[in-house]
Amino acid sequence: MLVLPVLRVGSSSRYVSLLQINMNGLALNYNGFPISGYFDERTSDAVKNFQDRFQLNRDGIVGPLTWKVLIDNVMAVQKLLNTRGYSVGAVDGWFGPATTSAVQRFQRDHGLYPSGIIEPRTRRRLFDPNARDNYETLMSSSTISSLHPRVEAQARRFLELTRAAGMDVRIYAAFRSWDEQDRLFAQGRWAPGQIVTNARGGDSYHNWGFAFDAAPFENDEMSTDTQQFIRMGRLGQQAGLEWGGTFISLVDYPHFQNTFGLNTWDLLNGVRPPA
């Protein structure tokens, strides 16, 4: 049995290259780390993001459990590609040239850009080929009726709590289209502006109706007072929502969500919360 080394910032070896190749192939290279064999801060940030996704210890260190979850995810992709007739050869857990080539063939056959990485649209086609919903094509909406019914009910309760507290809070974004999410992901990367998200289209809870953005208003204008956002955030938590003000990476004061214990890969893979 192969024993993999523990990797952290400063590590330099072929195993770091293998880590980076796997992360890149699974569309986790959101901050553009190079496939260099050197474990830099950008690689560490991507590892932390991956650990958050799977509720692992967020330390940026690649130990046995992080290795296992990462390799298992690559193997799941490889097995499905083989099953669908896009041979990767041996299912070995490494996102090498044969796997990249198989992904590109799959993408071309399904009208997707042949990037060779398992970005959200590719994941959905591969893991949930007979999806019965139309999330991918829905338009953005600021109405809370565009949210999942459970999240809609929590949003209404949240607004009741803010009104009872004498606040004028308004929800200004609810369901977000996958295309709009892609435009936001491009911002600060290959489009003008600052980076505002690490999520591509399909990889945000907004894209599934599980999240919304809200803000306190004063004199009919959106407040710039951080304390007002914090006050609003605590009321959202009372309604049973997770508040973006508590996020470790990319703190997001207007953001509220209910994930139902699912990560976005679960959703792309076809898993849905109980009715």
C-alpha positions as CSV (number, residue, x, y, z in Angstrom):
1,M,0.0,0.0,0.0
2,L,1.4,3.4,-1.0
3,V,2.1,5.6,1.9
4,L,1.7,9.3,0.9
5,P,3.7,12.0,2.6
6,V,2.2,14.8,4.6
7,L,2.4,18.0,2.6
8,R,2.3,21.6,3.8
9,V,3.5,25.0,2.8
10,G,7.2,24.7,1.9
11,S,7.0,21.1,0.7
12,S,8.6,20.4,-2.6
13,S,8.3,17.0,-4.3
14,R,6.6,15.0,-7.1
15,Y,3.8,14.4,-4.6
16,V,3.1,18.1,-4.5
17,S,2.8,18.0,-8.3
18,L,0.3,15.1,-8.0
19,L,-1.7,17.0,-5.4
20,Q,-1.8,20.1,-7.6
21,I,-2.8,18.0,-10.7
22,N,-5.6,16.4,-8.8
23,M,-6.8,19.7,-7.4
24,N,-6.7,21.3,-10.8
25,G,-8.5,18.4,-12.5
26,L,-11.4,18.7,-9.9
27,A,-11.7,22.4,-10.7
28,L,-10.4,23.4,-7.3
29,N,-7.6,25.7,-8.7
30,Y,-9.8,28.8,-8.3
31,N,-6.8,31.0,-7.4
32,G,-4.5,29.9,-10.2
33,F,-1.7,28.0,-8.4
34,P,0.9,26.7,-10.8
35,I,1.6,22.9,-11.2
36,S,5.1,23.4,-10.0
37,G,5.7,20.7,-7.4
38,Y,6.1,23.5,-4.8
39,F,3.5,23.9,-2.0
40,D,2.9,27.6,-1.9
41,E,0.3,29.7,-0.1
42,R,-2.1,29.6,-3.1
43,T,-2.0,25.8,-3.0
44,S,-2.6,25.9,0.7
45,D,-5.6,28.2,0.2
46,A,-7.1,25.8,-2.3
47,V,-6.5,22.8,0.0
48,K,-8.3,24.7,2.8
49,N,-11.2,25.4,0.5
50,F,-11.4,21.7,-0.3
51,Q,-11.2,20.8,3.4
52,D,-14.1,23.2,4.1
53,R,-16.2,21.5,1.4
54,F,-15.9,18.1,3.1
55,Q,-15.9,19.4,6.7
56,L,-12.3,18.3,7.2
57,N,-9.9,20.1,9.6
58,R,-9.2,23.4,7.8
59,D,-5.4,23.5,8.3
60,G,-4.1,23.5,4.7
61,I,-2.1,20.4,5.5
62,V,-2.5,17.4,3.3
63,G,-2.5,14.4,5.7
64,P,-4.0,10.9,5.3
65,L,-7.6,12.0,5.5
66,T,-7.3,14.9,3.0
67,W,-5.4,12.6,0.7
68,K,-8.1,9.9,1.0
69,V,-11.0,12.2,0.2
70,L,-9.2,13.8,-2.7
71,I,-8.1,10.5,-4.3
72,D,-11.6,9.0,-3.7
73,N,-13.1,11.9,-5.6
74,V,-10.8,11.5,-8.5
75,M,-11.5,7.7,-8.6
76,A,-15.2,8.4,-8.6
77,V,-14.7,10.5,-11.7
78,Q,-12.5,7.9,-13.4
79,K,-15.0,5.1,-12.7
80,L,-17.9,7.0,-14.2
81,L,-15.9,8.0,-17.3
82,N,-15.0,4.3,-17.8
83,T,-18.6,3.3,-17.3
84,R,-19.7,5.9,-19.9
85,G,-17.3,4.6,-22.4
86,Y,-14.5,7.3,-22.0
87,S,-11.7,5.1,-21.0
88,V,-9.1,6.5,-18.5
89,G,-7.4,3.2,-18.2
90,A,-6.6,2.2,-14.6
91,V,-8.7,3.8,-11.9
92,D,-5.8,5.0,-9.8
93,G,-6.9,8.2,-8.2
94,W,-4.5,10.4,-10.1
95,F,-5.8,13.0,-12.6
96,G,-3.2,12.3,-15.2
97,P,-3.1,12.8,-19.0
98,A,-5.4,9.8,-19.8
99,T,-8.0,11.1,-17.4
100,T,-7.7,14.7,-18.8
101,S,-8.1,13.4,-22.3
102,A,-11.1,11.3,-21.4
103,V,-12.7,14.4,-19.7
104,Q,-12.1,16.4,-22.9
105,R,-13.7,13.7,-25.1
106,F,-16.7,13.6,-22.8
107,Q,-17.0,17.4,-22.8
108,R,-16.9,17.6,-26.6
109,D,-19.6,15.0,-26.9
110,H,-21.8,16.9,-24.5
111,G,-21.3,20.4,-26.0
112,L,-19.1,21.6,-23.2
113,Y,-15.8,23.6,-23.5
114,P,-13.1,20.9,-23.5
115,S,-11.1,22.3,-20.6
116,G,-10.2,18.8,-19.3
117,I,-11.3,19.7,-15.8
118,I,-14.5,18.6,-13.9
119,E,-16.0,22.0,-13.6
120,P,-19.7,22.1,-12.4
121,R,-21.5,21.7,-15.7
122,T,-19.2,18.7,-16.6
123,R,-19.8,17.2,-13.1
124,R,-23.6,17.5,-13.5
125,R,-23.5,15.8,-17.0
126,L,-21.3,13.1,-15.7
127,F,-22.8,12.3,-12.3
128,D,-26.5,13.3,-12.9
129,P,-27.0,12.8,-16.7
130,N,-30.8,12.5,-16.4
131,A,-31.4,15.5,-14.1
132,R,-35.1,16.3,-13.9
133,D,-34.7,19.9,-12.7
134,N,-33.9,23.0,-14.7
135,Y,-31.6,24.8,-12.2
136,E,-28.9,25.2,-14.9
137,T,-31.2,27.3,-17.2
138,L,-33.2,29.3,-14.7
139,M,-32.9,33.1,-14.7
140,S,-31.7,35.1,-11.7
141,S,-34.4,36.4,-9.3
142,S,-34.6,38.6,-6.2
143,T,-37.9,37.2,-5.1
144,I,-37.9,34.8,-2.2
145,S,-40.4,32.5,-3.9
146,S,-37.4,31.5,-6.2
147,L,-35.8,29.8,-3.1
148,H,-36.2,26.3,-1.9
149,P,-39.5,26.2,0.1
150,R,-37.7,25.5,3.4
151,V,-35.3,28.4,2.7
152,E,-38.2,30.6,1.6
153,A,-39.9,30.0,5.0
154,Q,-36.7,30.8,6.9
155,A,-36.3,34.0,4.8
156,R,-39.8,35.1,5.7
157,R,-39.1,34.4,9.4
158,F,-35.9,36.3,9.1
159,L,-37.7,39.3,7.7
160,E,-40.3,39.1,10.5
161,L,-37.5,39.2,13.1
162,T,-35.8,42.2,11.5
163,R,-39.1,44.1,11.4
164,A,-39.8,43.3,15.0
165,A,-36.3,44.6,15.8
166,G,-37.1,47.9,14.1
167,M,-34.9,47.2,11.1
168,D,-35.6,47.8,7.4
169,V,-34.0,44.8,5.9
170,R,-34.4,43.9,2.2
171,I,-33.5,40.8,0.3
172,Y,-31.9,41.9,-3.0
173,A,-30.7,38.6,-4.4
174,A,-32.2,35.1,-4.1
175,F,-31.8,32.5,-6.9
176,R,-28.7,33.3,-9.1
177,S,-28.4,31.9,-12.6
178,W,-25.4,29.8,-13.4
179,D,-24.4,32.2,-16.2
180,E,-24.4,35.1,-13.7
181,Q,-22.4,33.1,-11.3
182,D,-19.8,32.4,-14.0
183,R,-19.6,36.1,-14.7
184,L,-19.0,36.8,-11.0
185,F,-16.3,34.0,-11.0
186,A,-14.6,35.7,-13.9
187,Q,-14.4,39.0,-12.1
188,G,-10.9,39.7,-10.9
189,R,-9.6,36.7,-12.9
190,W,-10.0,37.2,-16.6
191,A,-12.5,40.1,-16.3
192,P,-12.2,43.5,-14.7
193,G,-12.9,44.0,-11.0
194,Q,-12.0,42.4,-7.8
195,I,-12.5,38.7,-6.9
196,V,-15.8,38.3,-5.2
197,T,-16.4,34.5,-5.3
198,N,-14.5,31.2,-5.6
199,A,-17.6,29.5,-7.0
200,R,-18.3,28.8,-10.7
201,G,-21.8,28.5,-12.0
202,G,-23.4,25.5,-10.2
203,D,-20.9,25.7,-7.3
204,S,-22.8,28.3,-5.3
205,Y,-25.8,27.6,-3.0
206,H,-27.4,30.6,-4.8
207,N,-27.6,28.5,-7.9
208,W,-29.8,25.9,-6.2
209,G,-32.1,28.3,-4.3
210,F,-30.5,27.6,-1.0
211,A,-29.1,31.1,-0.4
212,F,-30.0,34.7,-0.5
213,D,-28.4,38.1,0.1
214,A,-29.9,40.8,2.2
215,A,-29.0,44.2,3.6
216,P,-30.2,46.8,6.1
217,F,-31.5,50.0,4.7
218,E,-31.5,53.5,6.3
219,N,-33.3,56.4,4.8
220,D,-34.1,54.2,1.8
221,E,-30.4,53.6,1.1
222,M,-28.4,50.5,1.8
223,S,-26.5,50.9,5.0
224,T,-22.7,50.9,5.1
225,D,-22.6,50.4,8.9
226,T,-21.0,47.0,9.7
227,Q,-22.7,46.9,13.0
228,Q,-26.1,46.9,11.3
229,F,-25.0,44.0,9.1
230,I,-23.9,42.1,12.2
231,R,-27.2,42.8,14.0
232,M,-29.0,41.6,10.9
233,G,-26.8,38.5,10.7
234,R,-27.6,37.5,14.2
235,L,-31.3,37.7,13.4
236,G,-30.7,35.5,10.4
237,Q,-29.0,32.9,12.7
238,Q,-32.1,33.0,15.0
239,A,-34.2,32.0,11.9
240,G,-31.9,28.9,11.6
241,L,-29.8,30.3,8.7
242,E,-26.1,30.1,8.3
243,W,-24.7,33.6,8.0
244,G,-21.8,34.6,5.7
245,G,-20.4,36.9,8.3
246,T,-19.1,33.9,10.1
247,F,-17.3,32.5,7.0
248,I,-13.6,32.0,7.4
249,S,-12.8,32.4,3.7
250,L,-14.3,35.4,1.9
251,V,-16.5,36.8,4.7
252,D,-19.8,37.8,3.2
253,Y,-22.0,39.9,5.5
254,P,-25.1,40.0,3.3
255,H,-25.2,36.2,2.7
256,F,-27.5,33.7,4.3
257,Q,-28.0,30.0,3.4
258,N,-29.3,26.6,4.4
259,T,-27.2,23.8,3.0
260,F,-29.2,20.9,4.4
261,G,-25.9,19.3,5.2
262,L,-25.0,19.0,1.5
263,N,-22.1,20.5,-0.3
264,T,-22.5,21.7,-3.9
265,W,-20.8,18.6,-5.3
266,D,-23.6,16.6,-3.7
267,L,-26.1,18.7,-5.5
268,L,-24.3,18.5,-8.8
269,N,-24.1,14.7,-8.3
270,G,-27.9,14.6,-8.1
271,V,-28.4,14.4,-4.3
272,R,-31.3,16.5,-3.0
273,P,-32.5,17.4,0.5
274,P,-35.5,15.4,2.0
275,A,-38.9,16.6,0.8
